[in-house]
Amino acid sequence: MVGGDDGLDAYREIAPIIYANLTKDGKVVLEIGKGQETEVADIMKDHGLQLILELRDLSNNIRTLVFSLSSS
């Protein structure tokens, strides 16, 4: 899968699939590229997912985001 102009097309494609298949208490863990945390979180939020955790790598860069279904 090609990432598109900004490298985020894969997240746009999987966001509605995640929303449609995630259970009420489920979590989804996504690995991201350096500096993509805001954009990926916004994409997921637009599809009914809530960011619940950011994890950093050994260089202190956010590399993993954990989402659940939005409570609203």
PDB file of N, H, CA, C and O in Angstrom:
ATOM      1  N   MET A   1       0.847  -1.173   0.000  1.00  0.00           N
ATOM      2  CA  MET A   1       0.000   0.000   0.000  1.00  0.00           C
ATOM      3  C   MET A   1       0.894   1.238   0.000  1.00  0.00           C
ATOM      4  O   MET A   1       1.834   1.324   0.790  1.00  0.00           O
ATOM      5  N   VAL A   2       0.610   2.177  -0.865  1.00  0.00           N
ATOM      6  H   VAL A   2      -0.154   2.106  -1.507  1.00  0.00           H
ATOM      7  CA  VAL A   2       1.363   3.414  -0.965  1.00  0.00           C
ATOM      8  C   VAL A   2       0.782   4.413   0.023  1.00  0.00           C
ATOM      9  O   VAL A   2      -0.433   4.468   0.214  1.00  0.00           O
ATOM     10  N   GLY A   3       1.640   5.196   0.647  1.00  0.00           N
ATOM     11  H   GLY A   3       2.627   5.151   0.493  1.00  0.00           H
ATOM     12  CA  GLY A   3       1.210   6.105   1.697  1.00  0.00           C
ATOM     13  C   GLY A   3       0.564   7.395   1.241  1.00  0.00           C
ATOM     14  O   GLY A   3       0.014   8.130   2.061  1.00  0.00           O
ATOM     15  N   GLY A   4       0.616   7.685  -0.043  1.00  0.00           N
ATOM     16  H   GLY A   4       1.063   7.087  -0.709  1.00  0.00           H
ATOM     17  CA  GLY A   4       0.052   8.941  -0.531  1.00  0.00           C
ATOM     18  C   GLY A   4       1.019  10.088  -0.334  1.00  0.00           C
ATOM     19  O   GLY A   4       2.154   9.884   0.096  1.00  0.00           O
ATOM     20  N   ASP A   5       0.579  11.282  -0.644  1.00  0.00           N
ATOM     21  H   ASP A   5      -0.343  11.447  -0.993  1.00  0.00           H
ATOM     22  CA  ASP A   5       1.447  12.458  -0.586  1.00  0.00           C
ATOM     23  C   ASP A   5       1.999  12.732   0.807  1.00  0.00           C
ATOM     24  O   ASP A   5       3.138  13.178   0.946  1.00  0.00           O
ATOM     25  N   ASP A   6       1.206  12.470   1.829  1.00  0.00           N
ATOM     26  H   ASP A   6       0.281  12.108   1.715  1.00  0.00           H
ATOM     27  CA  ASP A   6       1.656  12.751   3.199  1.00  0.00           C
ATOM     28  C   ASP A   6       2.025  11.494   3.985  1.00  0.00           C
ATOM     29  O   ASP A   6       2.389  11.585   5.157  1.00  0.00           O
ATOM     30  N   GLY A   7       1.935  10.329   3.358  1.00  0.00           N
ATOM     31  H   GLY A   7       1.639  10.255   2.406  1.00  0.00           H
ATOM     32  CA  GLY A   7       2.296   9.083   4.029  1.00  0.00           C
ATOM     33  C   GLY A   7       1.228   8.518   4.943  1.00  0.00           C
ATOM     34  O   GLY A   7       1.482   7.557   5.670  1.00  0.00           O
ATOM     35  N   LEU A   8       0.033   9.098   4.920  1.00  0.00           N
ATOM     36  H   LEU A   8      -0.173   9.878   4.329  1.00  0.00           H
ATOM     37  CA  LEU A   8      -1.005   8.716   5.880  1.00  0.00           C
ATOM     38  C   LEU A   8      -2.212   8.010   5.262  1.00  0.00           C
ATOM     39  O   LEU A   8      -3.182   7.725   5.964  1.00  0.00           O
ATOM     40  N   ASP A   9      -2.168   7.727   3.975  1.00  0.00           N
ATOM     41  H   ASP A   9      -1.380   7.959   3.405  1.00  0.00           H
ATOM     42  CA  ASP A   9      -3.316   7.104   3.319  1.00  0.00           C
ATOM     43  C   ASP A   9      -3.705   5.762   3.935  1.00  0.00           C
ATOM     44  O   ASP A   9      -4.891   5.437   3.997  1.00  0.00           O
ATOM     45  N   ALA A  10      -2.738   4.986   4.387  1.00  0.00           N
ATOM     46  H   ALA A  10      -1.775   5.250   4.337  1.00  0.00           H
ATOM     47  CA  ALA A  10      -3.055   3.688   5.001  1.00  0.00           C
ATOM     48  C   ALA A  10      -3.904   3.876   6.254  1.00  0.00           C
ATOM     49  O   ALA A  10      -4.824   3.097   6.502  1.00  0.00           O
ATOM     50  N   TYR A  11      -3.603   4.902   7.045  1.00  0.00           N
ATOM     51  H   TYR A  11      -2.856   5.536   6.844  1.00  0.00           H
ATOM     52  CA  TYR A  11      -4.389   5.162   8.250  1.00  0.00           C
ATOM     53  C   TYR A  11      -5.810   5.597   7.877  1.00  0.00           C
ATOM     54  O   TYR A  11      -6.775   5.213   8.537  1.00  0.00           O
ATOM     55  N   ARG A  12      -5.930   6.391   6.827  1.00  0.00           N
ATOM     56  H   ARG A  12      -5.146   6.703   6.290  1.00  0.00           H
ATOM     57  CA  ARG A  12      -7.262   6.805   6.367  1.00  0.00           C
ATOM     58  C   ARG A  12      -8.076   5.605   5.894  1.00  0.00           C
ATOM     59  O   ARG A  12      -9.291   5.553   6.090  1.00  0.00           O
ATOM     60  N   GLU A  13      -7.414   4.659   5.282  1.00  0.00           N
ATOM     61  H   GLU A  13      -6.428   4.701   5.123  1.00  0.00           H
ATOM     62  CA  GLU A  13      -8.103   3.482   4.767  1.00  0.00           C
ATOM     63  C   GLU A  13      -8.531   2.528   5.884  1.00  0.00           C
ATOM     64  O   GLU A  13      -9.614   1.947   5.817  1.00  0.00           O
ATOM     65  N   ILE A  14      -7.699   2.364   6.900  1.00  0.00           N
ATOM     66  H   ILE A  14      -6.820   2.836   6.954  1.00  0.00           H
ATOM     67  CA  ILE A  14      -8.037   1.394   7.949  1.00  0.00           C
ATOM     68  C   ILE A  14      -8.900   1.967   9.065  1.00  0.00           C
ATOM     69  O   ILE A  14      -9.521   1.205   9.805  1.00  0.00           O
ATOM     70  N   ALA A  15      -8.956   3.286   9.206  1.00  0.00           N
ATOM     71  H   ALA A  15      -8.451   3.905   8.604  1.00  0.00           H
ATOM     72  CA  ALA A  15      -9.728   3.889  10.308  1.00  0.00           C
ATOM     73  C   ALA A  15     -11.187   3.437  10.328  1.00  0.00           C
ATOM     74  O   ALA A  15     -11.665   3.022  11.384  1.00  0.00           O
ATOM     75  N   PRO A  16     -11.917   3.498   9.210  1.00  0.00           N
ATOM     76  CA  PRO A  16     -13.321   3.044   9.275  1.00  0.00           C
ATOM     77  C   PRO A  16     -13.446   1.542   9.508  1.00  0.00           C
ATOM     78  O   PRO A  16     -14.435   1.084  10.081  1.00  0.00           O
ATOM     79  N   ILE A  17     -12.462   0.782   9.072  1.00  0.00           N
ATOM     80  H   ILE A  17     -11.659   1.154   8.607  1.00  0.00           H
ATOM     81  CA  ILE A  17     -12.479  -0.668   9.304  1.00  0.00           C
ATOM     82  C   ILE A  17     -12.273  -0.965  10.785  1.00  0.00           C
ATOM     83  O   ILE A  17     -12.937  -1.831  11.355  1.00  0.00           O
ATOM     84  N   ILE A  18     -11.354  -0.241  11.393  1.00  0.00           N
ATOM     85  H   ILE A  18     -10.815   0.462  10.930  1.00  0.00           H
ATOM     86  CA  ILE A  18     -11.131  -0.403  12.836  1.00  0.00           C
ATOM     87  C   ILE A  18     -12.411  -0.072  13.588  1.00  0.00           C
ATOM     88  O   ILE A  18     -12.848  -0.837  14.449  1.00  0.00           O
ATOM     89  N   TYR A  19     -13.009   1.066  13.262  1.00  0.00           N
ATOM     90  H   TYR A  19     -12.654   1.687  12.563  1.00  0.00           H
ATOM     91  CA  TYR A  19     -14.234   1.485  13.957  1.00  0.00           C
ATOM     92  C   TYR A  19     -15.336   0.442  13.823  1.00  0.00           C
ATOM     93  O   TYR A  19     -16.030   0.143  14.795  1.00  0.00           O
ATOM     94  N   ALA A  20     -15.497  -0.102  12.650  1.00  0.00           N
ATOM     95  H   ALA A  20     -14.933   0.140  11.861  1.00  0.00           H
ATOM     96  CA  ALA A  20     -16.573  -1.062  12.391  1.00  0.00           C
ATOM     97  C   ALA A  20     -16.352  -2.397  13.094  1.00  0.00           C
ATOM     98  O   ALA A  20     -17.310  -3.128  13.343  1.00  0.00           O
ATOM     99  N   ASN A  21     -15.107  -2.722  13.417  1.00  0.00           N
ATOM    100  H   ASN A  21     -14.328  -2.128  13.216  1.00  0.00           H
ATOM    101  CA  ASN A  21     -14.809  -4.049  13.965  1.00  0.00           C
ATOM    102  C   ASN A  21     -14.338  -4.062  15.417  1.00  0.00           C
ATOM    103  O   ASN A  21     -14.258  -5.130  16.025  1.00  0.00           O
ATOM    104  N   LEU A  22     -14.028  -2.905  15.980  1.00  0.00           N
ATOM    105  H   LEU A  22     -14.094  -2.038  15.486  1.00  0.00           H
ATOM    106  CA  LEU A  22     -13.537  -2.859  17.352  1.00  0.00           C
ATOM    107  C   LEU A  22     -14.691  -3.060  18.334  1.00  0.00           C
ATOM    108  O   LEU A  22     -15.745  -2.440  18.197  1.00  0.00           O
ATOM    109  N   THR A  23     -14.488  -3.916  19.308  1.00  0.00           N
ATOM    110  H   THR A  23     -13.632  -4.420  19.420  1.00  0.00           H
ATOM    111  CA  THR A  23     -15.512  -4.140  20.320  1.00  0.00           C
ATOM    112  C   THR A  23     -15.528  -2.993  21.326  1.00  0.00           C
ATOM    113  O   THR A  23     -14.595  -2.193  21.383  1.00  0.00           O
ATOM    114  N   LYS A  24     -16.573  -2.922  22.100  1.00  0.00           N
ATOM    115  H   LYS A  24     -17.332  -3.572  22.053  1.00  0.00           H
ATOM    116  CA  LYS A  24     -16.754  -1.847  23.085  1.00  0.00           C
ATOM    117  C   LYS A  24     -15.541  -1.692  23.998  1.00  0.00           C
ATOM    118  O   LYS A  24     -15.130  -0.569  24.289  1.00  0.00           O
ATOM    119  N   ASP A  25     -14.976  -2.782  24.443  1.00  0.00           N
ATOM    120  H   ASP A  25     -15.311  -3.694  24.206  1.00  0.00           H
ATOM    121  CA  ASP A  25     -13.822  -2.731  25.340  1.00  0.00           C
ATOM    122  C   ASP A  25     -12.503  -2.963  24.619  1.00  0.00           C
ATOM    123  O   ASP A  25     -11.461  -3.098  25.261  1.00  0.00           O
ATOM    124  N   GLY A  26     -12.538  -3.012  23.300  1.00  0.00           N
ATOM    125  H   GLY A  26     -13.385  -2.902  22.779  1.00  0.00           H
ATOM    126  CA  GLY A  26     -11.344  -3.304  22.523  1.00  0.00           C
ATOM    127  C   GLY A  26     -10.393  -2.128  22.426  1.00  0.00           C
ATOM    128  O   GLY A  26     -10.764  -0.979  22.665  1.00  0.00           O
ATOM    129  N   LYS A  27      -9.178  -2.439  22.077  1.00  0.00           N
ATOM    130  H   LYS A  27      -8.876  -3.373  21.883  1.00  0.00           H
ATOM    131  CA  LYS A  27      -8.124  -1.450  21.855  1.00  0.00           C
ATOM    132  C   LYS A  27      -7.442  -1.782  20.537  1.00  0.00           C
ATOM    133  O   LYS A  27      -7.384  -2.943  20.132  1.00  0.00           O
ATOM    134  N   VAL A  28      -6.931  -0.760  19.876  1.00  0.00           N
ATOM    135  H   VAL A  28      -6.979   0.183  20.205  1.00  0.00           H
ATOM    136  CA  VAL A  28      -6.127  -0.967  18.679  1.00  0.00           C
ATOM    137  C   VAL A  28      -4.803  -0.240  18.893  1.00  0.00           C
ATOM    138  O   VAL A  28      -4.772   0.891  19.377  1.00  0.00           O
ATOM    139  N   VAL A  29      -3.721  -0.900  18.528  1.00  0.00           N
ATOM    140  H   VAL A  29      -3.746  -1.819  18.134  1.00  0.00           H
ATOM    141  CA  VAL A  29      -2.375  -0.370  18.700  1.00  0.00           C
ATOM    142  C   VAL A  29      -1.794  -0.137  17.311  1.00  0.00           C
ATOM    143  O   VAL A  29      -1.739  -1.052  16.489  1.00  0.00           O
ATOM    144  N   LEU A  30      -1.360   1.095  17.056  1.00  0.00           N
ATOM    145  H   LEU A  30      -1.405   1.838  17.724  1.00  0.00           H
ATOM    146  CA  LEU A  30      -0.815   1.452  15.756  1.00  0.00           C
ATOM    147  C   LEU A  30       0.617   1.949  15.890  1.00  0.00           C
ATOM    148  O   LEU A  30       0.915   2.790  16.738  1.00  0.00           O
ATOM    149  N   GLU A  31       1.485   1.433  15.063  1.00  0.00           N
ATOM    150  H   GLU A  31       1.243   0.750  14.374  1.00  0.00           H
ATOM    151  CA  GLU A  31       2.840   1.963  14.965  1.00  0.00           C
ATOM    152  C   GLU A  31       2.803   3.109  13.963  1.00  0.00           C
ATOM    153  O   GLU A  31       2.159   3.008  12.919  1.00  0.00           O
ATOM    154  N   ILE A  32       3.493   4.195  14.282  1.00  0.00           N
ATOM    155  H   ILE A  32       4.017   4.277  15.130  1.00  0.00           H
ATOM    156  CA  ILE A  32       3.490   5.367  13.412  1.00  0.00           C
ATOM    157  C   ILE A  32       4.915   5.804  13.126  1.00  0.00           C
ATOM    158  O   ILE A  32       5.858   5.406  13.810  1.00  0.00           O
ATOM    159  N   GLY A  33       5.047   6.626  12.108  1.00  0.00           N
ATOM    160  H   GLY A  33       4.281   6.949  11.552  1.00  0.00           H
ATOM    161  CA  GLY A  33       6.341   7.221  11.796  1.00  0.00           C
ATOM    162  C   GLY A  33       6.611   8.410  12.698  1.00  0.00           C
ATOM    163  O   GLY A  33       5.693   8.975  13.292  1.00  0.00           O
ATOM    164  N   LYS A  34       7.872   8.783  12.793  1.00  0.00           N
ATOM    165  H   LYS A  34       8.617   8.325  12.310  1.00  0.00           H
ATOM    166  CA  LYS A  34       8.286   9.918  13.618  1.00  0.00           C
ATOM    167  C   LYS A  34       7.528  11.177  13.188  1.00  0.00           C
ATOM    168  O   LYS A  34       7.530  11.548  12.014  1.00  0.00           O
ATOM    169  N   GLY A  35       6.886  11.820  14.154  1.00  0.00           N
ATOM    170  H   GLY A  35       6.885  11.519  15.107  1.00  0.00           H
ATOM    171  CA  GLY A  35       6.183  13.072  13.909  1.00  0.00           C
ATOM    172  C   GLY A  35       4.776  12.937  13.341  1.00  0.00           C
ATOM    173  O   GLY A  35       4.165  13.943  12.984  1.00  0.00           O
ATOM    174  N   GLN A  36       4.251  11.724  13.251  1.00  0.00           N
ATOM    175  H   GLN A  36       4.748  10.906  13.541  1.00  0.00           H
ATOM    176  CA  GLN A  36       2.915  11.528  12.680  1.00  0.00           C
ATOM    177  C   GLN A  36       1.812  11.465  13.730  1.00  0.00           C
ATOM    178  O   GLN A  36       0.649  11.277  13.374  1.00  0.00           O
ATOM    179  N   GLU A  37       2.133  11.615  14.992  1.00  0.00           N
ATOM    180  H   GLU A  37       3.078  11.768  15.282  1.00  0.00           H
ATOM    181  CA  GLU A  37       1.147  11.366  16.046  1.00  0.00           C
ATOM    182  C   GLU A  37      -0.088  12.261  15.952  1.00  0.00           C
ATOM    183  O   GLU A  37      -1.205  11.769  16.117  1.00  0.00           O
ATOM    184  N   THR A  38       0.076  13.538  15.697  1.00  0.00           N
ATOM    185  H   THR A  38       0.983  13.937  15.563  1.00  0.00           H
ATOM    186  CA  THR A  38      -1.076  14.443  15.651  1.00  0.00           C
ATOM    187  C   THR A  38      -1.992  14.106  14.483  1.00  0.00           C
ATOM    188  O   THR A  38      -3.210  14.032  14.643  1.00  0.00           O
ATOM    189  N   GLU A  39      -1.403  13.902  13.309  1.00  0.00           N
ATOM    190  H   GLU A  39      -0.413  13.963  13.179  1.00  0.00           H
ATOM    191  CA  GLU A  39      -2.203  13.628  12.120  1.00  0.00           C
ATOM    192  C   GLU A  39      -2.932  12.293  12.231  1.00  0.00           C
ATOM    193  O   GLU A  39      -4.110  12.201  11.883  1.00  0.00           O
ATOM    194  N   VAL A  40      -2.248  11.263  12.711  1.00  0.00           N
ATOM    195  H   VAL A  40      -1.291  11.338  12.993  1.00  0.00           H
ATOM    196  CA  VAL A  40      -2.886   9.948  12.856  1.00  0.00           C
ATOM    197  C   VAL A  40      -3.990  10.014  13.916  1.00  0.00           C
ATOM    198  O   VAL A  40      -5.065   9.447  13.722  1.00  0.00           O
ATOM    199  N   ALA A  41      -3.736  10.693  15.019  1.00  0.00           N
ATOM    200  H   ALA A  41      -2.862  11.154  15.176  1.00  0.00           H
ATOM    201  CA  ALA A  41      -4.770  10.828  16.051  1.00  0.00           C
ATOM    202  C   ALA A  41      -5.996  11.559  15.505  1.00  0.00           C
ATOM    203  O   ALA A  41      -7.127  11.198  15.829  1.00  0.00           O
ATOM    204  N   ASP A  42      -5.776  12.580  14.681  1.00  0.00           N
ATOM    205  H   ASP A  42      -4.857  12.873  14.418  1.00  0.00           H
ATOM    206  CA  ASP A  42      -6.904  13.310  14.087  1.00  0.00           C
ATOM    207  C   ASP A  42      -7.709  12.429  13.134  1.00  0.00           C
ATOM    208  O   ASP A  42      -8.939  12.475  13.130  1.00  0.00           O
ATOM    209  N   ILE A  43      -7.014  11.630  12.332  1.00  0.00           N
ATOM    210  H   ILE A  43      -6.015  11.593  12.336  1.00  0.00           H
ATOM    211  CA  ILE A  43      -7.699  10.716  11.410  1.00  0.00           C
ATOM    212  C   ILE A  43      -8.570   9.743  12.198  1.00  0.00           C
ATOM    213  O   ILE A  43      -9.735   9.531  11.863  1.00  0.00           O
ATOM    214  N   MET A  44      -8.001   9.155  13.245  1.00  0.00           N
ATOM    215  H   MET A  44      -7.054   9.328  13.518  1.00  0.00           H
ATOM    216  CA  MET A  44      -8.748   8.185  14.042  1.00  0.00           C
ATOM    217  C   MET A  44      -9.918   8.852  14.763  1.00  0.00           C
ATOM    218  O   MET A  44     -11.002   8.275  14.848  1.00  0.00           O
ATOM    219  N   LYS A  45      -9.708  10.057  15.279  1.00  0.00           N
ATOM    220  H   LYS A  45      -8.828  10.526  15.210  1.00  0.00           H
ATOM    221  CA  LYS A  45     -10.784  10.785  15.959  1.00  0.00           C
ATOM    222  C   LYS A  45     -11.942  11.053  15.000  1.00  0.00           C
ATOM    223  O   LYS A  45     -13.108  10.937  15.378  1.00  0.00           O
ATOM    224  N   ASP A  46     -11.616  11.411  13.761  1.00  0.00           N
ATOM    225  H   ASP A  46     -10.670  11.505  13.453  1.00  0.00           H
ATOM    226  CA  ASP A  46     -12.650  11.664  12.750  1.00  0.00           C
ATOM    227  C   ASP A  46     -13.483  10.416  12.451  1.00  0.00           C
ATOM    228  O   ASP A  46     -14.570  10.510  11.882  1.00  0.00           O
ATOM    229  N   HIS A  47     -12.965   9.247  12.837  1.00  0.00           N
ATOM    230  H   HIS A  47     -12.081   9.171  13.298  1.00  0.00           H
ATOM    231  CA  HIS A  47     -13.667   7.985  12.594  1.00  0.00           C
ATOM    232  C   HIS A  47     -14.163   7.346  13.897  1.00  0.00           C
ATOM    233  O   HIS A  47     -14.390   6.137  13.946  1.00  0.00           O
ATOM    234  N   GLY A  48     -14.331   8.149  14.943  1.00  0.00           N
ATOM    235  H   GLY A  48     -14.148   9.131  14.903  1.00  0.00           H
ATOM    236  CA  GLY A  48     -14.955   7.664  16.169  1.00  0.00           C
ATOM    237  C   GLY A  48     -14.036   6.947  17.135  1.00  0.00           C
ATOM    238  O   GLY A  48     -14.500   6.196  17.993  1.00  0.00           O
ATOM    239  N   LEU A  49     -12.724   7.170  17.005  1.00  0.00           N
ATOM    240  H   LEU A  49     -12.347   7.780  16.308  1.00  0.00           H
ATOM    241  CA  LEU A  49     -11.771   6.521  17.906  1.00  0.00           C
ATOM    242  C   LEU A  49     -11.098   7.562  18.788  1.00  0.00           C
ATOM    243  O   LEU A  49     -10.870   8.699  18.374  1.00  0.00           O
ATOM    244  N   GLN A  50     -10.788   7.157  19.997  1.00  0.00           N
ATOM    245  H   GLN A  50     -10.973   6.233  20.334  1.00  0.00           H
ATOM    246  CA  GLN A  50     -10.216   8.049  20.998  1.00  0.00           C
ATOM    247  C   GLN A  50      -8.805   7.600  21.350  1.00  0.00           C
ATOM    248  O   GLN A  50      -8.581   6.428  21.655  1.00  0.00           O
ATOM    249  N   LEU A  51      -7.860   8.522  21.308  1.00  0.00           N
ATOM    250  H   LEU A  51      -8.042   9.474  21.060  1.00  0.00           H
ATOM    251  CA  LEU A  51      -6.482   8.231  21.700  1.00  0.00           C
ATOM    252  C   LEU A  51      -6.428   8.050  23.208  1.00  0.00           C
ATOM    253  O   LEU A  51      -6.862   8.919  23.963  1.00  0.00           O
ATOM    254  N   ILE A  52      -5.888   6.903  23.645  1.00  0.00           N
ATOM    255  H   ILE A  52      -5.536   6.197  23.031  1.00  0.00           H
ATOM    256  CA  ILE A  52      -5.817   6.663  25.086  1.00  0.00           C
ATOM    257  C   ILE A  52      -4.386   6.518  25.606  1.00  0.00           C
ATOM    258  O   ILE A  52      -4.160   6.572  26.815  1.00  0.00           O
ATOM    259  N   LEU A  53      -3.419   6.334  24.701  1.00  0.00           N
ATOM    260  H   LEU A  53      -3.603   6.289  23.719  1.00  0.00           H
ATOM    261  CA  LEU A  53      -2.049   6.147  25.156  1.00  0.00           C
ATOM    262  C   LEU A  53      -1.073   6.411  24.021  1.00  0.00           C
ATOM    263  O   LEU A  53      -1.311   6.020  22.878  1.00  0.00           O
ATOM    264  N   GLU A  54       0.034   7.082  24.351  1.00  0.00           N
ATOM    265  H   GLU A  54       0.227   7.399  25.280  1.00  0.00           H
ATOM    266  CA  GLU A  54       1.153   7.263  23.431  1.00  0.00           C
ATOM    267  C   GLU A  54       2.366   6.592  24.052  1.00  0.00           C
ATOM    268  O   GLU A  54       2.637   6.754  25.242  1.00  0.00           O
ATOM    269  N   LEU A  55       3.086   5.844  23.244  1.00  0.00           N
ATOM    270  H   LEU A  55       2.865   5.713  22.278  1.00  0.00           H
ATOM    271  CA  LEU A  55       4.291   5.178  23.726  1.00  0.00           C
ATOM    272  C   LEU A  55       5.492   5.678  22.937  1.00  0.00           C
ATOM    273  O   LEU A  55       5.402   5.888  21.727  1.00  0.00           O
ATOM    274  N   ARG A  56       6.612   5.867  23.618  1.00  0.00           N
ATOM    275  H   ARG A  56       6.685   5.696  24.601  1.00  0.00           H
ATOM    276  CA  ARG A  56       7.813   6.427  22.999  1.00  0.00           C
ATOM    277  C   ARG A  56       8.876   5.351  22.784  1.00  0.00           C
ATOM    278  O   ARG A  56       8.930   4.351  23.499  1.00  0.00           O
ATOM    279  N   ASP A  57       9.713   5.586  21.783  1.00  0.00           N
ATOM    280  H   ASP A  57       9.669   6.398  21.202  1.00  0.00           H
ATOM    281  CA  ASP A  57      10.827   4.680  21.534  1.00  0.00           C
ATOM    282  C   ASP A  57      12.031   5.091  22.392  1.00  0.00           C
ATOM    283  O   ASP A  57      11.933   6.012  23.203  1.00  0.00           O
ATOM    284  N   LEU A  58      13.143   4.417  22.213  1.00  0.00           N
ATOM    285  H   LEU A  58      13.223   3.669  21.555  1.00  0.00           H
ATOM    286  CA  LEU A  58      14.328   4.688  23.030  1.00  0.00           C
ATOM    287  C   LEU A  58      14.934   6.063  22.768  1.00  0.00           C
ATOM    288  O   LEU A  58      15.724   6.552  23.576  1.00  0.00           O
ATOM    289  N   SER A  59      14.577   6.690  21.654  1.00  0.00           N
ATOM    290  H   SER A  59      13.936   6.292  20.998  1.00  0.00           H
ATOM    291  CA  SER A  59      15.031   8.047  21.347  1.00  0.00           C
ATOM    292  C   SER A  59      14.006   9.094  21.781  1.00  0.00           C
ATOM    293  O   SER A  59      14.129  10.272  21.445  1.00  0.00           O
ATOM    294  N   ASN A  60      12.995   8.653  22.530  1.00  0.00           N
ATOM    295  H   ASN A  60      12.895   7.696  22.803  1.00  0.00           H
ATOM    296  CA  ASN A  60      11.943   9.506  23.082  1.00  0.00           C
ATOM    297  C   ASN A  60      10.983  10.059  22.029  1.00  0.00           C
ATOM    298  O   ASN A  60      10.328  11.073  22.267  1.00  0.00           O
ATOM    299  N   ASN A  61      10.891   9.409  20.873  1.00  0.00           N
ATOM    300  H   ASN A  61      11.423   8.585  20.679  1.00  0.00           H
ATOM    301  CA  ASN A  61       9.917   9.777  19.838  1.00  0.00           C
ATOM    302  C   ASN A  61       8.657   8.942  20.028  1.00  0.00           C
ATOM    303  O   ASN A  61       8.736   7.746  20.305  1.00  0.00           O
ATOM    304  N   ILE A  62       7.498   9.573  19.879  1.00  0.00           N
ATOM    305  H   ILE A  62       7.433  10.545  19.654  1.00  0.00           H
ATOM    306  CA  ILE A  62       6.243   8.829  19.944  1.00  0.00           C
ATOM    307  C   ILE A  62       6.176   7.932  18.720  1.00  0.00           C
ATOM    308  O   ILE A  62       6.237   8.413  17.588  1.00  0.00           O
ATOM    309  N   ARG A  63       6.050   6.626  18.943  1.00  0.00           N
ATOM    310  H   ARG A  63       6.001   6.236  19.862  1.00  0.00           H
ATOM    311  CA  ARG A  63       6.048   5.651  17.849  1.00  0.00           C
ATOM    312  C   ARG A  63       4.851   4.721  17.869  1.00  0.00           C
ATOM    313  O   ARG A  63       4.609   3.996  16.904  1.00  0.00           O
ATOM    314  N   THR A  64       4.095   4.735  18.968  1.00  0.00           N
ATOM    315  H   THR A  64       4.292   5.324  19.752  1.00  0.00           H
ATOM    316  CA  THR A  64       2.950   3.835  19.085  1.00  0.00           C
ATOM    317  C   THR A  64       1.789   4.619  19.691  1.00  0.00           C
ATOM    318  O   THR A  64       1.954   5.336  20.677  1.00  0.00           O
ATOM    319  N   LEU A  65       0.613   4.468  19.082  1.00  0.00           N
ATOM    320  H   LEU A  65       0.479   3.885  18.281  1.00  0.00           H
ATOM    321  CA  LEU A  65      -0.597   5.076  19.596  1.00  0.00           C
ATOM    322  C   LEU A  65      -1.618   3.975  19.860  1.00  0.00           C
ATOM    323  O   LEU A  65      -1.758   3.034  19.080  1.00  0.00           O
ATOM    324  N   VAL A  66      -2.330   4.115  20.983  1.00  0.00           N
ATOM    325  H   VAL A  66      -2.216   4.880  21.617  1.00  0.00           H
ATOM    326  CA  VAL A  66      -3.356   3.149  21.354  1.00  0.00           C
ATOM    327  C   VAL A  66      -4.696   3.878  21.375  1.00  0.00           C
ATOM    328  O   VAL A  66      -4.826   4.948  21.969  1.00  0.00           O
ATOM    329  N   PHE A  67      -5.693   3.279  20.713  1.00  0.00           N
ATOM    330  H   PHE A  67      -5.587   2.410  20.230  1.00  0.00           H
ATOM    331  CA  PHE A  67      -7.019   3.874  20.584  1.00  0.00           C
ATOM    332  C   PHE A  67      -8.093   2.930  21.087  1.00  0.00           C
ATOM    333  O   PHE A  67      -7.926   1.710  21.088  1.00  0.00           O
ATOM    334  N   SER A  68      -9.203   3.522  21.518  1.00  0.00           N
ATOM    335  H   SER A  68      -9.339   4.513  21.517  1.00  0.00           H
ATOM    336  CA  SER A  68     -10.424   2.781  21.829  1.00  0.00           C
ATOM    337  C   SER A  68     -11.571   3.515  21.141  1.00  0.00           C
ATOM    338  O   SER A  68     -11.376   4.578  20.550  1.00  0.00           O
ATOM    339  N   LEU A  69     -12.755   2.942  21.224  1.00  0.00           N
ATOM    340  H   LEU A  69     -12.913   2.079  21.704  1.00  0.00           H
ATOM    341  CA  LEU A  69     -13.923   3.644  20.695  1.00  0.00           C
ATOM    342  C   LEU A  69     -14.172   4.869  21.539  1.00  0.00           C
ATOM    343  O   LEU A  69     -13.997   4.834  22.757  1.00  0.00           O
ATOM    344  N   SER A  70     -14.580   5.957  20.905  1.00  0.00           N
ATOM    345  H   SER A  70     -14.723   5.986  19.916  1.00  0.00           H
ATOM    346  CA  SER A  70     -14.897   7.181  21.638  1.00  0.00           C
ATOM    347  C   SER A  70     -16.092   6.939  22.533  1.00  0.00           C
ATOM    348  O   SER A  70     -17.014   6.207  22.172  1.00  0.00           O
ATOM    349  N   SER A  71     -16.072   7.547  23.686  1.00  0.00           N
ATOM    350  H   SER A  71     -15.323   8.141  23.979  1.00  0.00           H
ATOM    351  CA  SER A  71     -17.161   7.356  24.646  1.00  0.00           C
ATOM    352  C   SER A  71     -18.374   8.223  24.311  1.00  0.00           C
ATOM    353  O   SER A  71     -19.462   7.984  24.834  1.00  0.00           O
ATOM    354  N   SER A  72     -18.205   9.212  23.458  1.00  0.00           N
ATOM    355  H   SER A  72     -17.321   9.406  23.033  1.00  0.00           H
ATOM    356  CA  SER A  72     -19.334  10.098  23.121  1.00  0.00           C
ATOM    357  C   SER A  72     -20.122   9.573  21.956  1.00  0.00           C
ATOM    358  O   SER A  72     -21.102  10.193  21.543  1.00  0.00           O
TER     359      SER A  72
END
